[in-house]
Amino acid sequence: MIRRKLLALFALLGTGALAACAPQTVYVPQPVAVAQPPVAVGCDTRFTVVNNSSLTVMQLFFSHSSLANWGADQLGQNVLPPGRAWNYRAANAGNYDFRVVWQNGRAAELRRVNICAASRIVVTNSGLYAQ
């Protein structure tokens, strides 16, 4: 009985000793590429109003085309002299209407400009256009 226990003990120790001498498989974690969720391509609502006319723009209005009124003058106490530009950001995507009033009281309008596609509203002596 003692002999069996000793044999079992030697067998156990021998297996452990052999296992210690055997080549070990070492797991080295590899970086895993995790795909980022697709970034929603949104509408950039920034635009620039450029005065390429020969007159100072005294008032500038723009509003979403779904609205019935122009709202407040976007220039406020400022004016837009010839050759100058002013940067804005529309509140929402979609179509916008634009209106300018020059120093001589004449006005021009441009309607249904897709603010996601146009980044410049250009004021000329003959009216407005979008780029």
N, CA, C and O of each residue as an XYZ file, in Angstrom:
524
protein
N       0.833     -1.176      0.000
C       0.000      0.000      0.000
C       0.882      1.244      0.000
O       0.626      2.207     -0.723
N       1.927      1.201      0.830
C       2.829      2.352      0.872
C       3.553      2.461     -0.465
O       3.805      3.552     -0.978
N       3.879      1.289     -1.009
C       4.560      1.304     -2.290
C       3.688      1.936     -3.374
O       4.190      2.712     -4.187
N       2.385      1.617     -3.402
C       1.464      2.199     -4.382
C       1.387      3.712     -4.225
O       1.372      4.442     -5.216
N       1.339      4.176     -2.999
C       1.255      5.611     -2.739
C       2.525      6.303     -3.195
O       2.479      7.396     -3.760
N       3.676      5.653     -2.945
C       4.937      6.248     -3.402
C       5.007      6.286     -4.927
O       5.438      7.281     -5.508
N       4.585      5.208     -5.566
C       4.571      5.189     -7.038
C       3.639      6.280     -7.586
O       3.962      6.967     -8.556
N       2.506      6.414     -6.953
C       1.567      7.458     -7.384
C       2.167      8.842     -7.185
O       2.006      9.739     -8.013
N       2.872      8.991     -6.048
C       3.508     10.280     -5.770
C       4.608     10.553     -6.779
O       4.700     11.667     -7.295
N       5.453      9.558     -7.078
C       6.510      9.744     -8.074
C       5.927     10.005     -9.468
O       6.458     10.802    -10.242
N       4.837      9.320     -9.762
C       4.194      9.528    -11.067
C       3.674     10.961    -11.170
O       3.798     11.620    -12.202
N       3.101     11.406    -10.089
C       2.578     12.771    -10.070
C       3.706     13.773    -10.177
O       3.627     14.722    -10.957
N       4.750     13.572     -9.401
C       5.888     14.489     -9.464
C       6.576     14.416    -10.824
O       6.976     15.443    -11.371
N       6.712     13.239    -11.359
C       7.340     13.083    -12.656
C       6.571     13.795    -13.750
O       7.173     14.426    -14.619
N       5.253     13.705    -13.722
C       4.424     14.384    -14.708
C       4.592     15.884    -14.582
O       4.697     16.590    -15.585
N       4.618     16.375    -13.341
C       4.809     17.809    -13.119
C       6.170     18.246    -13.580
O       6.318     19.318    -14.168
N       7.195     17.409    -13.315
C       8.551     17.756    -13.726
C       8.656     17.748    -15.238
O       9.292     18.620    -15.830
N       8.027     16.757    -15.864
C       8.043     16.715    -17.326
C       7.289     17.908    -17.915
O       7.707     18.495    -18.913
N       6.197     18.244    -17.291
C       5.410     19.373    -17.792
C       6.195     20.665    -17.666
O       6.075     21.556    -18.507
N       7.012     20.770    -16.601
C       7.812     21.976    -16.420
C       8.885     22.062    -17.477
O       9.282     23.163    -17.860
N       9.375     20.915    -17.967
C      10.429     20.907    -18.974
C       9.882     21.011    -20.392
O      10.600     21.410    -21.309
N       8.627     20.659    -20.573
C       8.035     20.682    -21.910
C       7.841     22.122    -22.369
O       7.586     23.005    -21.551
N       7.961     22.362    -23.671
C       7.725     23.725    -24.152
C       6.303     24.161    -23.830
O       5.344     23.406    -23.990
N       6.202     25.368    -23.385
C       4.907     25.902    -22.999
C       4.348     26.755    -24.140
O       5.093     27.447    -24.834
N       3.077     26.698    -24.317
C       2.414     27.571    -25.273
C       2.033     28.844    -24.528
O       1.278     28.817    -23.556
N       2.558     29.928    -24.997
C       2.291     31.208    -24.348
C       1.321     31.984    -25.230
O       1.548     32.151    -26.429
N       0.266     32.440    -24.635
C      -0.718     33.236    -25.365
C      -0.317     34.699    -25.294
O      -0.219     35.273    -24.209
N      -0.086     35.295    -26.449
C       0.234     36.717    -26.518
C      -0.968     37.402    -27.153
O      -1.286     37.159    -28.317
N      -1.628     38.251    -26.390
C      -2.801     38.907    -26.973
C      -2.406     39.770    -28.163
O      -1.436     40.526    -28.112
N      -3.164     39.640    -29.209
C      -2.942     40.425    -30.423
C      -3.966     41.553    -30.461
O      -5.105     41.385    -30.025
N      -3.551     42.699    -30.986
C      -4.538     43.772    -31.097
C      -5.662     43.360    -32.036
O      -5.437     42.741    -33.076
N      -6.819     43.704    -31.658
C      -7.993     43.377    -32.454
C      -8.519     44.658    -33.059
O      -8.762     45.639    -32.356
N      -8.691     44.642    -34.353
C      -9.248     45.822    -35.025
C     -10.749     45.807    -34.829
O     -11.434     44.863    -35.225
N     -11.240     46.842    -34.227
C     -12.673     46.971    -34.000
C     -13.190     48.034    -34.951
O     -12.736     49.179    -34.934
N     -14.128     47.647    -35.767
C     -14.692     48.593    -36.725
C     -15.488     49.647    -35.977
O     -16.327     49.340    -35.130
N     -15.205     50.889    -36.310
C     -15.950     51.993    -35.727
C     -17.313     52.071    -36.408
O     -17.432     51.772    -37.596
N     -18.331     52.469    -35.669
C     -19.628     52.628    -36.319
C     -19.527     53.719    -37.365
O     -18.804     54.698    -37.176
N     -20.240     53.561    -38.460
C     -20.151     54.576    -39.499
C     -20.606     55.931    -38.976
O     -21.609     56.038    -38.270
N     -19.860     56.946    -39.331
C     -20.195     58.300    -38.915
C     -21.271     58.817    -39.862
O     -21.117     58.786    -41.083
N     -22.327     59.276    -39.290
C     -23.400     59.809    -40.120
C     -22.894     61.063    -40.815
O     -22.409     61.995    -40.173
N     -23.012     61.071    -42.097
C     -22.589     62.233    -42.856
C     -23.732     63.232    -42.796
O     -24.793     63.033    -43.388
N     -23.492     64.289    -42.081
C     -24.538     65.282    -41.899
C     -24.363     66.460    -42.814
O     -23.393     66.557    -43.566
N     -25.286     67.317    -42.737
C     -25.289     68.534    -43.529
C     -24.465     69.595    -42.811
O     -24.678     69.875    -41.632
N     -23.538     70.169    -43.529
C     -22.777     71.302    -42.995
C     -23.576     72.555    -43.317
O     -23.689     72.940    -44.481
N     -24.119     73.181    -42.312
C     -25.003     74.326    -42.534
C     -24.274     75.664    -42.494
O     -24.908     76.719    -42.444
N     -22.942     75.621    -42.517
C     -22.187     76.883    -42.553
C     -22.206     77.437    -43.970
O     -22.123     76.691    -44.946
N     -22.316     78.754    -44.063
C     -22.256     79.407    -45.364
C     -21.726     80.821    -45.196
O     -21.711     81.369    -44.094
N     -21.293     81.399    -46.299
C     -20.751     82.751    -46.313
C     -21.580     83.597    -47.261
O     -21.904     83.166    -48.368
N     -21.918     84.786    -46.833
C     -22.579     85.761    -47.714
C     -21.497     86.730    -48.173
O     -20.830     87.365    -47.356
N     -21.332     86.834    -49.479
C     -20.293     87.676    -50.068
C     -20.969     88.811    -50.830
O     -21.828     88.570    -51.679
N     -20.580     90.043    -50.526
C     -21.143     91.190    -51.225
C     -20.230     91.560    -52.397
O     -19.238     92.269    -52.226
N     -20.581     91.070    -53.584
C     -19.859     91.424    -54.805
C     -20.572     92.525    -55.581
O     -20.285     92.746    -56.757
N     -21.495     93.210    -54.926
C     -22.187     94.324    -55.575
C     -21.399     95.617    -55.323
O     -20.402     95.630    -54.602
N     -21.880     96.694    -55.937
C     -21.212     97.991    -55.754
C     -21.850     98.809    -54.633
O     -21.430     99.935    -54.365
N     -22.870     98.238    -53.974
C     -23.577     98.945    -52.898
C     -23.442     98.198    -51.573
O     -23.243     96.984    -51.548
N     -23.551     98.936    -50.487
C     -23.529     98.336    -49.158
C     -24.859     97.652    -48.880
O     -25.924     98.220    -49.121
N     -24.787     96.416    -48.366
C     -25.983     95.697    -47.939
C     -26.289     96.166    -46.517
O     -25.477     96.016    -45.603
N     -27.478     96.735    -46.359
C     -27.882     97.265    -45.056
C     -28.597     96.216    -44.206
O     -28.506     96.238    -42.979
N     -29.312     95.292    -44.868
C     -30.053     94.260    -44.156
C     -29.889     92.924    -44.880
O     -29.833     92.859    -46.108
N     -29.815     91.880    -44.089
C     -29.728     90.526    -44.621
C     -30.689     89.657    -43.829
O     -30.650     89.620    -42.599
N     -31.545     88.965    -44.549
C     -32.499     88.058    -43.922
C     -32.324     86.680    -44.538
O     -32.092     86.556    -45.740
N     -32.435     85.659    -43.724
C     -32.564     84.300    -44.246
C     -33.380     83.487    -43.271
O     -33.288     83.664    -42.056
N     -34.174     82.600    -43.815
C     -35.003     81.739    -42.980
C     -35.282     80.448    -43.735
O     -35.189     80.389    -44.961
N     -35.618     79.435    -42.987
C     -35.974     78.160    -43.600
C     -37.172     78.390    -44.514
O     -38.095     79.124    -44.161
N     -37.157     77.768    -45.677
C     -38.220     77.987    -46.668
C     -39.604     77.598    -46.161
O     -40.609     78.056    -46.706
N     -39.673     76.769    -45.139
C     -40.967     76.357    -44.597
C     -41.612     77.451    -43.743
O     -42.792     77.352    -43.408
N     -40.853     78.489    -43.388
C     -41.392     79.568    -42.549
C     -42.027     80.647    -43.408
O     -41.629     80.874    -44.551
N     -43.020     81.305    -42.832
C     -43.765     82.317    -43.587
C     -43.171     83.719    -43.463
O     -43.570     84.615    -44.207
N     -42.225     83.935    -42.540
C     -41.672     85.279    -42.381
C     -40.149     85.239    -42.425
O     -39.541     84.172    -42.353
N     -39.549     86.410    -42.542
C     -38.093     86.511    -42.644
C     -37.389     86.481    -41.297
O     -36.229     86.076    -41.218
N     -38.055     86.895    -40.258
C     -37.398     86.965    -38.959
C     -36.554     88.224    -38.855
O     -36.797     89.205    -39.558
N     -35.567     88.191    -37.980
C     -34.747     89.367    -37.692
C     -33.668     89.573    -38.754
O     -33.224     88.635    -39.415
N     -33.263     90.840    -38.891
C     -32.133     91.194    -39.754
C     -30.877     90.533    -39.181
O     -30.516     90.787    -38.032
N     -30.221     89.702    -39.959
C     -29.062     88.948    -39.475
C     -27.809     89.806    -39.328
O     -26.863     89.403    -38.651
N     -27.789     90.972    -39.948
C     -26.644     91.870    -39.787
C     -26.743     92.678    -38.499
O     -25.737     93.178    -37.995
N     -27.947     92.803    -37.972
C     -28.138     93.580    -36.745
C     -27.678     95.016    -36.932
O     -28.162     95.698    -37.836
N     -26.761     95.493    -36.109
C     -26.237     96.862    -36.203
C     -25.144     96.979    -37.269
O     -24.683     98.084    -37.556
N     -24.730     95.873    -37.851
C     -23.662     95.875    -38.846
C     -24.212     96.086    -40.247
O     -25.419     96.006    -40.477
N     -23.314     96.354    -41.172
C     -23.635     96.415    -42.596
C     -22.601     95.565    -43.325
O     -21.578     95.188    -42.753
N     -22.877     95.269    -44.593
C     -21.960     94.460    -45.388
C     -21.507     95.286    -46.598
O     -22.185     95.305    -47.625
N     -20.360     95.967    -46.475
C     -19.863     96.813    -47.556
C     -19.459     95.987    -48.786
O     -19.256     94.778    -48.679
N     -19.343     96.633    -49.944
C     -18.881     95.928    -51.142
C     -17.520     95.264    -50.894
O     -16.634     95.841    -50.264
N     -17.382     94.034    -51.410
C     -16.132     93.317    -51.271
C     -15.959     92.573    -49.958
O     -14.954     91.886    -49.772
N     -16.890     92.688    -49.064
C     -16.773     92.030    -47.747
C     -17.646     90.775    -47.704
O     -18.552     90.598    -48.518
N     -17.352     89.923    -46.743
C     -18.106     88.679    -46.565
C     -18.458     88.507    -45.092
O     -17.796     89.060    -44.213
N     -19.500     87.738    -44.837
C     -19.964     87.471    -43.482
C     -20.287     85.992    -43.381
O     -20.942     85.447    -44.270
N     -19.844     85.329    -42.322
C     -20.073     83.894    -42.131
C     -21.253     83.639    -41.214
O     -21.465     84.341    -40.226
N     -22.014     82.615    -41.570
C     -23.197     82.236    -40.797
C     -23.278     80.727    -40.684
O     -22.564     79.986    -41.360
N     -24.174     80.296    -39.803
C     -24.527     78.874    -39.692
C     -26.046     78.810    -39.555
O     -26.631     79.399    -38.646
N     -26.666     78.083    -40.477
C     -28.114     77.902    -40.410
C     -28.437     76.915    -39.291
O     -27.646     76.020    -38.994
N     -29.591     77.085    -38.681
C     -29.979     76.242    -37.551
C     -30.313     74.817    -37.969
O     -30.107     73.883    -37.193
N     -30.820     74.638    -39.173
C     -31.265     73.320    -39.622
C     -30.879     73.096    -41.070
O     -30.574     74.039    -41.799
N     -30.895     71.850    -41.474
C     -30.671     71.500    -42.871
C     -31.928     71.834    -43.677
O     -32.983     72.119    -43.110
N     -31.803     71.795    -44.973
C     -32.970     71.997    -45.837
C     -32.827     73.220    -46.720
O     -31.729     73.737    -46.926
N     -33.953     73.668    -47.234
C     -33.982     74.821    -48.136
C     -34.201     76.115    -47.364
O     -35.009     76.189    -46.439
N     -33.451     77.132    -47.779
C     -33.534     78.445    -47.143
C     -33.820     79.515    -48.186
O     -33.461     79.385    -49.356
N     -34.476     80.576    -47.729
C     -34.733     81.758    -48.544
C     -33.849     82.892    -48.027
O     -33.612     83.010    -46.825
N     -33.367     83.723    -48.952
C     -32.464     84.828    -48.608
C     -33.025     86.122    -49.170
O     -33.652     86.143    -50.229
N     -32.784     87.202    -48.435
C     -33.217     88.537    -48.878
C     -32.174     89.548    -48.414
O     -31.744     89.520    -47.261
N     -31.771     90.435    -49.309
C     -30.892     91.543    -48.946
C     -31.582     92.850    -49.296
O     -32.391     92.924    -50.221
N     -31.237     93.883    -48.526
C     -31.708     95.239    -48.817
C     -30.462     96.121    -48.875
O     -29.693     96.201    -47.917
N     -30.278     96.789    -50.035
C     -29.114     97.655    -50.219
C     -29.356     99.038    -49.628
O     -30.469     99.360    -49.213
N     -28.318     99.838    -49.594
C     -28.394    101.185    -49.025
C     -29.365    102.083    -49.779
O     -29.872    103.047    -49.204
N     -29.638    101.796    -51.054
C     -30.591    102.609    -51.814
C     -32.033    102.131    -51.632
O     -32.940    102.668    -52.270
N     -32.261    101.132    -50.773
C     -33.612    100.645    -50.490
C     -34.057     99.505    -51.394
O     -35.068     98.857    -51.122
N     -33.318     99.257    -52.457
C     -33.664     98.157    -53.356
C     -33.406     96.823    -52.647
O     -32.495     96.717    -51.826
N     -34.213     95.811    -52.969
C     -34.094     94.502    -52.331
C     -34.002     93.405    -53.393
O     -34.449     93.584    -54.526
N     -33.429     92.292    -53.017
C     -33.361     91.114    -53.883
C     -33.567     89.881    -53.022
O     -33.201     89.862    -51.847
N     -34.159     88.846    -53.620
C     -34.435     87.617    -52.906
C     -33.952     86.410    -53.713
O     -33.901     86.436    -54.943
N     -33.610     85.380    -52.994
C     -33.235     84.103    -53.582
C     -33.938     83.041    -52.752
O     -33.791     83.000    -51.531
N     -34.700     82.186    -53.415
C     -35.542     81.238    -52.686
C     -35.091     79.794    -52.891
O     -34.500     79.434    -53.909
N     -35.401     78.982    -51.871
C     -35.237     77.527    -51.889
C     -33.813     77.077    -52.207
O     -33.595     76.256    -53.098
N     -32.856     77.619    -51.473
C     -31.453     77.220    -51.613
C     -31.196     76.063    -50.650
O     -31.420     76.188    -49.446
N     -30.729     74.947    -51.183
C     -30.387     73.808    -50.332
C     -29.108     74.157    -49.578
O     -28.024     74.187    -50.162
N     -29.235     74.415    -48.299
C     -28.104     74.878    -47.492
C     -27.056     73.782    -47.314
O     -25.916     74.080    -46.958
N     -27.415     72.530    -47.554
C     -26.447     71.428    -47.486
C     -25.555     71.405    -48.724
O     -24.441     70.884    -48.668
N     -26.020     71.956    -49.830
C     -25.269     71.931    -51.086
C     -24.565     73.253    -51.374
O     -23.546     73.266    -52.064
N     -25.080     74.345    -50.867
C     -24.505     75.671    -51.146
C     -23.710     76.151    -49.936
O     -24.158     76.022    -48.797
N     -22.543     76.701    -50.191
C     -21.738     77.221    -49.083
C     -21.513     78.729    -49.208
O     -20.944     79.354    -48.313
N     -21.958     79.302    -50.315
C     -21.800     80.754    -50.515
C     -23.068     81.334    -51.127
O     -23.648     80.775    -52.058
N     -23.474     82.455    -50.583
C     -24.541     83.255    -51.172
C     -23.859     84.526    -51.651
O     -23.282     85.268    -50.855
N     -23.925     84.774    -52.941
C     -23.211     85.896    -53.534
C     -24.205     86.984    -53.914
O     -25.189     86.738    -54.613
N     -23.927     88.182    -53.443
C     -24.746     89.357    -53.741
C     -24.079     90.092    -54.896
O     -22.902     90.446    -54.822
N     -24.841     90.319    -55.965
C     -24.326     91.089    -57.106
C     -25.276     92.254    -57.358
O     -26.328     92.351    -56.726
N     -24.907     93.128    -58.273
C     -25.783     94.272    -58.598
C     -27.103     93.807    -59.203
O     -28.103     94.522    -59.134
N     -27.113     92.618    -59.793
C     -28.347     92.130    -60.416
C     -29.128     91.156    -59.545
O     -30.181     90.680    -59.971
N     -28.659     90.845    -58.355
C     -29.404     89.944    -57.467
C     -28.504     89.023    -56.687
O     -27.337     89.335    -56.448
N     -29.044     87.882    -56.286
C     -28.336     86.897    -55.462
C     -28.225     85.574    -56.220
O     -29.096     85.217    -57.014
N     -27.145     84.867    -55.959
C     -27.048     83.486    -56.442
C     -26.285     82.659    -55.425
O     -25.538     83.185    -54.601
N     -26.494     81.328    -55.503
C     -25.856     80.411    -54.554
C     -24.789     79.593    -55.259
O     -24.926     79.236    -56.429
N     -23.718     79.304    -54.517
C     -22.655     78.429    -55.021
C     -22.481     77.270    -54.077
O     -21.635     76.406    -54.309
